[in-house]
Structure formats: structure tokens, C-alpha cells
């Protein structure tokens, strides 16, 4: 893990860095201004890349389309991809769309083995939307409105593990494998402490695993010198883990909530709009 800088106690540093750090690309115009236009671009790429039987836009949602090929059918949503490219317009659009299409193929194969089982954090709304609250998705309550969701980690996608993917495996067995695989990424944990009052932690080369770090005792031991006591946790996006001093300073909490709100304006890979605290090893909602 990269070295952690001096502990900063001034929330004003966080306020001053938010716009410059969170939104460095906002001055540039997005490649597509219209979501439906971008969907058409992606649909054209789907036709070239996988040669489907049909690709049909959803008449009620400008972000969705349905692809059918050789007996299978899949509904895709380009909202996250559009938001990502709008926030980071320097990214290669064609490569990003290619990865998106590869993830569509991943979703159909659903290959699961011991090496690609991982654990990530999701909001309760994720399970509600993905499965109507069905226990078919393998997950466990973590604390507050957060869940530990077990997923398969593939090169271009992550998808929730369902009961049918691992017949005969109980949650305890899946959890053991997922955390073992997650620990393998600890040497790749990086950090950015430019916010002063807090630190952004992430897994290099696999940022979608970042939220799962809070499940590992080894991670908390590694940051104990920087955060020896209770902390505030922000998980605005699925690839972001922010940890802040829980020093009781209202300005700190207000700044963190502003960070969350600014992230939600980008509207991609969203996880939770709430602020959390870790107290005596338990995750709870932070109340002002």
C-alpha cells in the first residue's frame, strides 16, 4: 500500500479540492450530448462486433436496448457508460464501448470458478432492483442499508452470483473463497490523501473491488496508523472507498456529504448517497 501522508484535520482543505479533484474534465464537452444518440452509437457497435439477430431500442427508455442472438436475449443499459465518458471525455470511446459489449457476452456465459469469486459492497436498492429482493442473489447484510454481495470478477464485467451458479455451496463457503481472493489484491491497494481530512482508497487495476476492502481485517490494520479510531465512510460510487476522520466536526461531515452529492451528479456506477460510520468494527449510518 502506498504511504499515507500526515493526518489532516482541516475540512476546508476538502472543500477547496472538491471541484478540482472530482471534476477535472468538466471543462471539456462530452462526446455525446444526448443519451439516445449515444445508445444508437453503441447499438451500431454491437451489430459490428457480435453480429446479433436483432438490436432493438427500448421505446420507453432512451438508455436501454435489447439484443437477441442464437436463442438468447439481453437488455442492456448505457447510462453508466454514458456518464463515465461524459465525466472523463479523454477516454477512448471506441475502446470503452468494446469493453461494454464484451461485458454483454460475459453476462451470458456466467462462468464461475474458485478464482473469480469476490465480495463487493452494494446498497440495498441494488438487490431490490436486480432481483426484486429475491434471495437468489448471494448476499449478506453488512450494516445499515449496505450489503455484501458475492460476484464473479471477469476481465470486462462483474455480475452477482446466483444460487444456480454455485449449486450446493452455502454462504459461509462462498464468503471464505471471496475474501481469500480479495486478500490477494491487498498489495495493489493505493491511496490518495489530497483531501486532507480523508483518504480515497482503491485497488489498482481493479477498482471495482475497492469497496470490498472494508470487509478485510488486514485492510483496517494497514490503515490503523492513519485512522486509529472510529471513521466515516463514503461509498458514492462502486469503485470508490473514502475514509474520513470521525472527529465530530460538522464541517467535515458537510464536506463529505458535498463530495457524495457531487459524485451523484456524474450519474454513473452509483452505489450509495448516504454517509456511514465504522464504530467498534460495525458499519452504521452516520447521523448529524
N, C-alpha and C positions, 0 to 999 in steps of 0.2 A: 504494500500500500504506500502511496506517495506520502511524504512527510506532511504533517499537519502544522499549519502556522500558529502564531500566537493567538490566544483566546481573545476575541474582540467582544467588547461589551457595549458598543455604541450602536443602537438600532439605526441611527441616522445614516450610517455607512450603507446599510441595506437599502434605505430609501434612495440614496443618491446613485446606487449602482443598478437599480432595477431596470430602468429603460435601456441603459447602455448594454447591460449584460444579457437580459432576457430577450431583447428585441433588436439585435444588431442589424438585422436585414430588413427592418420595417421601412427603411427609406426607399427600398427598391420596389418596383411594381411587380406583382405576381405574374407568372407566365400566362395564367388564365384568370380572367376576372369573373367568369360565370361558371358555376358548378356544372350545369347541364352541358356546356361546351366542353368542359374537361372530361365529363363522362363519355361524350361522343369520341373524344380523342383516345380514351382508354379502350372503349369498345372496338375501335378500329384496330388498335394494337392487339387485342385479344383475337380478332379474326386472323391477323397475320401470323401470330405466334402459335396458336393451338388449333387453328382451322376447325372451329366448332360447327355443329349443325345449325345453330342459331344463336344470336345475341340480341336480346330484346330489352329496350329501356322500360323502366317502370313508369307508367303514365302519371302516377301519383307522387313520385319522389324523384327529384332531379339527380339524386346521388346514386340510385340503385339501378342495376340491370341484371337480367337473368341469362345465364349461359347454359346451353344444352349440347351435349356431345355423347354419342355412343351409349345412350341409355341413362346417363346421369345428368342432373340439373342442379345448378348452384346459383343462388342470389348473392351478388357482390355489392358492396357499398364503398364508394370512392371518397367519402367525407374525410377520413383520416389522411389519406394520401394527398388530397387537395389542400387540406390545412397545413400539412407538413411542407409541401412545395411552396405554399404561399408565405410561410414563415421563413423558409430557407431557400429563396429563389436561386441561390448559387448552385444548388444541387442539379445533377444531370437528370432531366425529366425522363428521358427515354430509359435510362437505367433503373430509375425508381419505379416506373411503370412495369418494366420487365420483371422486377422482383415481386411486384404486386400480383402479376399474372402467375408467376411461379408459386406464390402462396395459394392461389386458387387450386392449382394442381395438388399441392400439399394437403389441402383440406379434403381432397377426395381420397388420397391414399391412406391417410390416418395410420401410418406405420408407427408403432410404439415399441420401443425396446428399452432395456435397462439403462442404456447410456443417454437417452434423451428425455427422461422423466425429470422434471424440475418443479419447483414451487415458486409462485409469484403471489403478489397481493392484489386483490381486486375489491371493489366496492360491492355492497350487497346488490346494487342495481344491475351489476354485470350478470350475476346468476339469474336474477329475475327476468332480464331481457333475453338471455341466451337460452334459458330452459324453462321459463315460466315458473321458476322456483323449484324445478324438479331435482331430486337428489341424484339423477342420472349423471350429472357432472360431479366429479370427485373434488370435494372441497370441505373445509372445516372452518368454523367460526374462529376468528383471531382475537377480536376485541372491538368494542363499539360497533360500527357498521362495516367493518372490514372482514374479509375472508382470506384464508389461504387456499388458493386454487392450484390444483396439480395439472400440469400441462406437458405437452410434448414440444421440445425445442428443436425445430428444424432450421435449415440454413436460411430460409426466406419467410418463415412463419412460426407462430406459436398457436396451439389450439388446445382447448380444455380436454382433459382425459375424461372419457365416459366409462360407465360400468362395463359396456360391451367391448371396450378397448383392452381391458385387463381382467377378463373373467376369472373369478376365484381369488382375486387379490383384495385384501381388506385395506382400509385407510392407513392403518399402522404400518403395513408393509410398504405401501406407496410412499408414505411420508419418509420413511427411513431411506428409501432409494433416492427420493427427490432431494433431500437435504445433503446426502452424501455427494450427489452430483453438483449441487450448488456450492459446496465447500471447495470443489476443485477450481472454482473461479476466484477464490479469495486472493490469490496472487495478482489478479488482474483488476482489483478494486482501485479506482482512482478517486481523487477528491479535488474540489475547488473551494477554497475558503475566502474568496474575494468579497463575500457578503458580510464579513466581519462578525456578526452575531451568530452566523450559522455556516454550515458546510454542505455542499452538494456532493453526494457520493454516487458513484456509478461503476458499472462493470465494463471495463474497456473491451471492445469488440463484441459485446453482447449486452447492450444497455437495458434490454427488456428484462434482464434478470436482476436489475438494481433493487427493486422493491423487496425482493425476497431476502436481501441481506439482513433485514431486521428479525428474521427467524433464527439467525445463527448466533449462538453464544460467542463463537470465535470472533464474529464481527464486532460485537459490543465490547469485548475485551480489547480489541485492537484500537478502539476509539476512546477507551476509558480515560486516557490522559487528557484528551480534549473535552470530553463530556463525562465527568466522573459521577454525576448525579442524574436526576430526572431531566428529561429533554422534551422538546416539542418536535413533532414530526409532520412534515408536509409531503403529500404524495399527489401533487396535482396532475402528473402525467404518469403513464405506465412505465416510462423509462427514467423517472426521476425520484431520488430519495434525498430530501432536505432534512437536516437535523439542526436544531437551534437550542441555544441555552434557554432553559425554563427558569428565568431569573425573576419572574413576577413583574417584569417591566411591561406596562401596557403598550408602550411604543414598539417594543419588539413584536408583540402579538399582532398589532395593527399592521406592521410592515410585512409580516409573514402572510397575513390574510390578503394584503395587496399583491404579493407575489403570486398567490394562488389565483386571484381574480385575473391578473394579467395573463397568466398561463391559459386560463379557460377562454380568454378572448381569442387565442390562436385556434382553438377548437379542433385539436387532433390528439389522439392517444390519451384522452382524458381518463383520469382514474377517480379522484375524489375532490370535491370542493371544500371539504372540511379540514380542520386543524386538529391534530391528535397530540397526545402526550404519552410518554412511557414512564410509568411510575411503579417502582418496585417490580420491574420486569413485565408489567401488564400494559396493554395498549388501551387507552380510554380517550373519549372525546375531550378536547381542551375547551374549557369554559372560561369566559372572561369575567 
